[in-house]
């Protein structure tokens, strides 16, 4: 009896499935990966996530005060490299990192790029039980993918939030204060303390570093922004952005004239200098107060940075200065020119 065309097709499909199953059983073909649940991913990545606590100094109209900052981060190498957000650690004097088991170790900044809100820490040692999270290729992540964020909102260690990738924003589009950052937008909940923490894809790989959210109420409103991990790899691991330890403000032409800066220099008025940073080692002086000039608060009483390695301080020259440091190794000398108490001084230092 002749088989119908449909019967022959069904038999061929059954034979094909049988062959594939046999090959998998014999080890010739690997089994298809099982889908991971949110809980599976969380339990896999949690030992790599850290809580960061930092202490620094701030300058106000009343002078210098001490303050603390809490954020999150992720262990990315077995020798103790931790990625986080620059605004959590960049200008801080003391930094500690707490792991899932509660063990706390000291840390220092080794690379930082405030223009992308990214910093790289090196911790004193890696505690037993800590794991390293692999870094994804964020170019392959698509809008609509499910994502999870693990961090310390309001200091609540290793808290999980889940959401979706809402959009991708090219550098210098959505957030002008961080022109070097490519951002993912997500509706996963982000609150104070999540900053610097990792965002994971469902494979358990890091796809971004949490930066900030946009909120009118002060809470999370589903507008979270996360720096893509490819941006982080480029600026922290490949180019290794120089960590100065300085926080301050680039002066406008009008402000520079009022402060009698030598033309045509604008200058960078230094607000704070992190303890032990290259800026501290070279002897740069932080501000002692904030003053209002032309309706805007300006740090005063410290050094005004005029040039670095002969490159004048300006927004247009920021990339030149960054690239000049990126091409130099540890021990290379650098020079800065500052205006201090009405005098122009030249200081020389070495890269750490």
NORKA-V693800 format. One record per residue. RES is the residue in one letter. PHI is phi in whole degrees, -180 to 180 (* if undefined). OMEGA is omega in whole degrees, 0 to 359 (* if undefined). Layout:
res=RES phi=PHI omega=OMEGA
res=RES phi=PHI omega=OMEGA
This chain:
res=X phi=* omega=183
res=X phi=-78 omega=178
res=X phi=-83 omega=175
res=X phi=-71 omega=178
res=X phi=-58 omega=181
res=X phi=-62 omega=180
res=X phi=-64 omega=179
res=X phi=-63 omega=180
res=X phi=-65 omega=179
res=X phi=-62 omega=180
res=X phi=-64 omega=179
res=X phi=-62 omega=179
res=X phi=-62 omega=179
res=X phi=-63 omega=179
res=X phi=-65 omega=181
res=X phi=-64 omega=179
res=X phi=-62 omega=180
res=X phi=-63 omega=179
res=X phi=-64 omega=180
res=X phi=-61 omega=179
res=X phi=-61 omega=180
res=X phi=-64 omega=180
res=X phi=-65 omega=177
res=X phi=-63 omega=181
res=X phi=-63 omega=180
res=X phi=-79 omega=180
res=X phi=89 omega=180
res=X phi=-72 omega=177
res=X phi=-114 omega=178
res=X phi=-73 omega=176
res=X phi=-68 omega=178
res=X phi=-64 omega=181
res=X phi=-63 omega=178
res=X phi=-80 omega=178
res=X phi=-67 omega=180
res=X phi=-94 omega=173
res=X phi=-80 omega=177
res=X phi=-57 omega=179
res=X phi=-62 omega=178
res=X phi=-60 omega=181
res=X phi=-63 omega=181
res=X phi=-59 omega=182
res=X phi=-64 omega=179
res=X phi=-71 omega=189
res=X phi=-96 omega=187
res=X phi=-53 omega=181
res=X phi=-67 omega=178
res=X phi=-96 omega=184
res=X phi=-90 omega=182
res=X phi=-127 omega=171
res=X phi=-100 omega=182
res=X phi=-109 omega=175
res=X phi=-123 omega=185
res=X phi=-133 omega=176
res=X phi=-126 omega=181
res=X phi=-149 omega=180
res=X phi=-121 omega=175
res=X phi=-127 omega=181
res=X phi=-123 omega=177
res=X phi=-130 omega=180
res=X phi=-65 omega=180
res=X phi=-93 omega=180
res=X phi=113 omega=186
res=X phi=-94 omega=177
res=X phi=-130 omega=176
res=X phi=-98 omega=178
res=X phi=-151 omega=179
res=X phi=-118 omega=180
res=X phi=-137 omega=176
res=X phi=-119 omega=179
res=X phi=-147 omega=183
res=X phi=-134 omega=179
res=X phi=-165 omega=181
res=X phi=-143 omega=178
res=X phi=-77 omega=185
res=X phi=-117 omega=178
res=X phi=-150 omega=183
res=X phi=-69 omega=180
res=X phi=-92 omega=170
res=X phi=103 omega=176
res=X phi=-87 omega=182
res=X phi=-126 omega=175
res=X phi=-92 omega=177
res=X phi=-157 omega=179
res=X phi=-91 omega=182
res=X phi=-62 omega=185
res=X phi=-69 omega=177
res=X phi=-83 omega=191
res=X phi=-131 omega=194
res=X phi=-54 omega=185
res=X phi=-112 omega=184
res=X phi=-92 omega=181
res=X phi=-85 omega=184
res=X phi=-132 omega=183
res=X phi=-134 omega=173
res=X phi=-127 omega=183
res=X phi=-127 omega=181
res=X phi=-112 omega=181
res=X phi=-96 omega=185
res=X phi=-58 omega=181
res=X phi=-81 omega=179
res=X phi=91 omega=181
res=X phi=-72 omega=184
res=X phi=-117 omega=179
res=X phi=-131 omega=178
res=X phi=-77 omega=181
res=X phi=-149 omega=175
res=X phi=-139 omega=179
res=X phi=-79 omega=177
res=X phi=-118 omega=178
res=X phi=-155 omega=183
res=X phi=-157 omega=178
res=X phi=-139 omega=179
res=X phi=-59 omega=180
res=X phi=-70 omega=172
res=X phi=-129 omega=181
res=X phi=55 omega=181
res=X phi=-135 omega=173
res=X phi=-141 omega=176
res=X phi=-120 omega=178
res=X phi=-103 omega=168
res=X phi=-120 omega=182
res=X phi=-91 omega=185
res=X phi=-64 omega=179
res=X phi=-163 omega=178
res=X phi=-101 omega=183
res=X phi=-68 omega=174
res=X phi=-60 omega=179
res=X phi=92 omega=177
res=X phi=-73 omega=179
res=X phi=-123 omega=179
res=X phi=-101 omega=176
res=X phi=-96 omega=178
res=X phi=-71 omega=181
res=X phi=-100 omega=182
res=X phi=-81 omega=166
res=X phi=-95 omega=187
res=X phi=-70 omega=175
res=X phi=-66 omega=182
res=X phi=-90 omega=180
res=X phi=-81 omega=186
res=X phi=-118 omega=173
res=X phi=-58 omega=184
res=X phi=102 omega=177
res=X phi=-70 omega=176
res=X phi=-79 omega=182
res=X phi=-137 omega=173
res=X phi=-130 omega=178
res=X phi=-123 omega=177
res=X phi=-122 omega=182
res=X phi=-168 omega=185
res=X phi=-128 omega=178
res=X phi=-60 omega=183
res=X phi=53 omega=177
res=X phi=81 omega=180
res=X phi=-82 omega=191
res=X phi=-59 omega=172
res=X phi=54 omega=176
res=X phi=-89 omega=184
res=X phi=-107 omega=167
res=X phi=-133 omega=187
res=X phi=-128 omega=178
res=X phi=-168 omega=184
res=X phi=-132 omega=175
res=X phi=-79 omega=187
res=X phi=-91 omega=183
res=X phi=-168 omega=173
res=X phi=-126 omega=183
res=X phi=-121 omega=179
res=X phi=-67 omega=178
res=X phi=-55 omega=175
res=X phi=61 omega=177
res=X phi=-121 omega=188
res=X phi=-82 omega=185
res=X phi=-141 omega=189
res=X phi=-66 omega=180
res=X phi=-70 omega=179
res=X phi=-128 omega=190
res=X phi=-68 omega=183
res=X phi=-92 omega=187
res=X phi=-93 omega=164
res=X phi=-87 omega=185
res=X phi=-113 omega=159
res=X phi=-94 omega=171
res=X phi=-104 omega=182
res=X phi=-141 omega=174
res=X phi=-97 omega=173
res=X phi=-63 omega=187
res=X phi=-65 omega=176
res=X phi=-126 omega=178
res=X phi=-131 omega=175
res=X phi=-54 omega=183
res=X phi=105 omega=174
res=X phi=-76 omega=185
res=X phi=-55 omega=180
res=X phi=91 omega=181
res=X phi=-76 omega=182
res=X phi=-84 omega=165
res=X phi=-108 omega=184
res=X phi=-110 omega=165
res=X phi=-83 omega=183
res=X phi=-74 omega=173
res=X phi=-84 omega=183
res=X phi=91 omega=177
res=X phi=-94 omega=179
res=X phi=-74 omega=179
res=X phi=-111 omega=179
res=X phi=-173 omega=178
res=X phi=-117 omega=185
res=X phi=-62 omega=179
res=X phi=-109 omega=187
res=X phi=-165 omega=170
res=X phi=-127 omega=175
res=X phi=-107 omega=186
res=X phi=-146 omega=173
res=X phi=-91 omega=183
res=X phi=-92 omega=185
res=X phi=97 omega=177
res=X phi=-107 omega=180
res=X phi=-79 omega=181
res=X phi=-126 omega=178
res=X phi=78 omega=178
res=X phi=-123 omega=179
res=X phi=-97 omega=181
res=X phi=-124 omega=188
res=X phi=-130 omega=179
res=X phi=-71 omega=182
res=X phi=-63 omega=184
res=X phi=-69 omega=175
res=X phi=-67 omega=174
res=X phi=-63 omega=180
res=X phi=-63 omega=180
res=X phi=-62 omega=182
res=X phi=-67 omega=187
res=X phi=-89 omega=183
res=X phi=-106 omega=185
res=X phi=-107 omega=182
res=X phi=-92 omega=178
res=X phi=-84 omega=179
res=X phi=52 omega=181
res=X phi=-52 omega=184
res=X phi=-68 omega=175
res=X phi=-97 omega=180
res=X phi=-90 omega=186
res=X phi=80 omega=183
res=X phi=-100 omega=169
res=X phi=-129 omega=182
res=X phi=-175 omega=188
res=X phi=-146 omega=176
res=X phi=-77 omega=185
res=X phi=-81 omega=174
res=X phi=-79 omega=178
res=X phi=-59 omega=181
res=X phi=-64 omega=179
res=X phi=-66 omega=178
res=X phi=-62 omega=178
res=X phi=-65 omega=180
res=X phi=-63 omega=180
res=X phi=-93 omega=176
res=X phi=59 omega=174
res=X phi=-74 omega=178
res=X phi=-64 omega=182
res=X phi=-66 omega=3
res=X phi=-96 omega=185
res=X phi=-69 omega=172
res=X phi=-89 omega=178
res=X phi=94 omega=179
res=X phi=-121 omega=181
res=X phi=-81 omega=186
res=X phi=-79 omega=179
res=X phi=-95 omega=179
res=X phi=-136 omega=177
res=X phi=-131 omega=183
res=X phi=-66 omega=178
res=X phi=-60 omega=178
res=X phi=81 omega=180
res=X phi=-78 omega=175
res=X phi=-55 omega=177
res=X phi=-64 omega=178
res=X phi=-71 omega=182
res=X phi=-62 omega=182
res=X phi=-76 omega=175
res=X phi=98 omega=178
res=X phi=-70 omega=185
res=X phi=-105 omega=179
res=X phi=-82 omega=179
res=X phi=-69 omega=177
res=X phi=-111 omega=180
res=X phi=-162 omega=172
res=X phi=-110 omega=179
res=X phi=-129 omega=179
res=X phi=-94 omega=178
res=X phi=-127 omega=181
res=X phi=62 omega=179
res=X phi=82 omega=181
res=X phi=-126 omega=179
res=X phi=-75 omega=181
res=X phi=-130 omega=175
res=X phi=-72 omega=181
res=X phi=-132 omega=179
res=X phi=97 omega=178
res=X phi=-114 omega=180
res=X phi=-75 omega=169
res=X phi=-112 omega=183
res=X phi=-76 omega=184
res=X phi=-99 omega=181
res=X phi=-156 omega=177
res=X phi=-129 omega=183
res=X phi=50 omega=177
res=X phi=82 omega=180
res=X phi=-96 omega=183
res=X phi=-67 omega=179
res=X phi=-73 omega=175
res=X phi=-166 omega=178
res=X phi=-62 omega=182
res=X phi=-68 omega=183
res=X phi=-97 omega=183
res=X phi=-58 omega=181
res=X phi=-66 omega=179
res=X phi=-63 omega=180
res=X phi=-65 omega=180
res=X phi=-62 omega=182
res=X phi=-69 omega=179
res=X phi=-64 omega=178
res=X phi=-76 omega=183
res=X phi=-62 omega=183
res=X phi=-88 omega=183
res=X phi=-112 omega=181
res=X phi=-96 omega=178
res=X phi=-59 omega=180
res=X phi=93 omega=178
res=X phi=-66 omega=181
res=X phi=-85 omega=174
res=X phi=-144 omega=182
res=X phi=-126 omega=174
res=X phi=-128 omega=176
res=X phi=-112 omega=182
res=X phi=-131 omega=169
res=X phi=-101 omega=183
res=X phi=-131 omega=179
res=X phi=53 omega=176
res=X phi=85 omega=181
res=X phi=-116 omega=176
res=X phi=-91 omega=182
res=X phi=-122 omega=175
res=X phi=-116 omega=180
res=X phi=-116 omega=181
res=X phi=-122 omega=178
res=X phi=-142 omega=179
res=X phi=-125 omega=178
res=X phi=-70 omega=180
res=X phi=-70 omega=*
